[in-house]
Amino acid sequence: MSDTQEFKVFLIGVAEKDKQMLQRILRVSTGSVRRYVLTDDSTPEPRKLYVVNSDNDQAIAHWCRQYMNPDKSPKVPTVFTGYRKVKGEKIYNIILPFRATQVLSTLDTVTVKEMNFIPELTIGQFDEDSNVSSALLEEIANNSNVNGNYQFRAMVVDDSPPVRKQLEIELKMLGAKVECAENGEQAIQLSREEDYDIIFLDVVMPGIDGYKVCKFLKKDIRSKNTPVIMLTGKSSPFDKVKGSLSGCDTYLTKPLQHEDFQNITRKFLTRVDG
């Protein structure tokens, strides 16, 4: 898992007793991948969240003046706390009194959805202690394309179920329709039945290994122009040469960070579109 990231939390109109309770709750995050600390600095920053008392009219008026765009959309991700519920983009709600599980779960959700901080999607690396559930990540991925208008088709080939799931979620976030294979034989069969815009291929698999699968894909008229990205835990120069000789478009070593994966995928999809 990547290093801890600190997120600052600025309060608006929150009573002192609730502030003290929140401060105790946030101390629980110390040592986790997401660390939350209160701040008195109201200046918007990329890693800052806002908590507003929704039952305090002055607090809401102040938030509207400072953190709302002319079109009435919020400038910053905000958690409203109280009996009143507030709806809108970048808006989340929790009840009072503060409860540790609800507070931390909501803040974690904000960092995932609004700040794209998802170390849980480091390809090939897993952390059972993370507060962010795989169900939340799947929900975000599925909501990325609720209308079913996929931007591209992708095939994932890996014998590890957790890695297949990580790749599937990542690609769905980018708007992909994803099909998975757990071995080389399945991958070859799928490639004969469907056209893909991009293929992610593990190297070490039972049966036909990734190098042989890649050679087949690059020789077949249906898939020879499809970008093939090989993902593996092997990082020696010899392995990279084997990947190049098999015809792969790039050779990536796991673990691979979420942002790196998405940037590389976008790069190859741009080449395809061009």
Secondary structure as GFF3:
##gff-version 3
##sequence-region A 1 274
A	DSSP	beta_strand	5	12	.	.	.	ID=ss1
A	DSSP	alpha_helix	16	27	.	.	.	ID=ss2
A	DSSP	beta_strand	34	39	.	.	.	ID=ss3
A	DSSP	beta_strand	48	53	.	.	.	ID=ss4
A	DSSP	alpha_helix	57	67	.	.	.	ID=ss5
A	DSSP	beta_strand	78	81	.	.	.	ID=ss6
A	DSSP	beta_strand	91	94	.	.	.	ID=ss7
A	DSSP	alpha_helix	100	113	.	.	.	ID=ss8
A	DSSP	three_ten_helix	119	121	.	.	.	ID=ss9
A	DSSP	alpha_helix	134	143	.	.	.	ID=ss10
A	DSSP	beta_strand	152	157	.	.	.	ID=ss11
A	DSSP	alpha_helix	161	173	.	.	.	ID=ss12
A	DSSP	beta_strand	176	181	.	.	.	ID=ss13
A	DSSP	alpha_helix	184	193	.	.	.	ID=ss14
A	DSSP	beta_strand	198	202	.	.	.	ID=ss15
A	DSSP	alpha_helix	210	219	.	.	.	ID=ss16
A	DSSP	beta_strand	228	232	.	.	.	ID=ss17
A	DSSP	alpha_helix	237	246	.	.	.	ID=ss18
A	DSSP	beta_strand	250	253	.	.	.	ID=ss19
A	DSSP	alpha_helix	258	273	.	.	.	ID=ss20
###
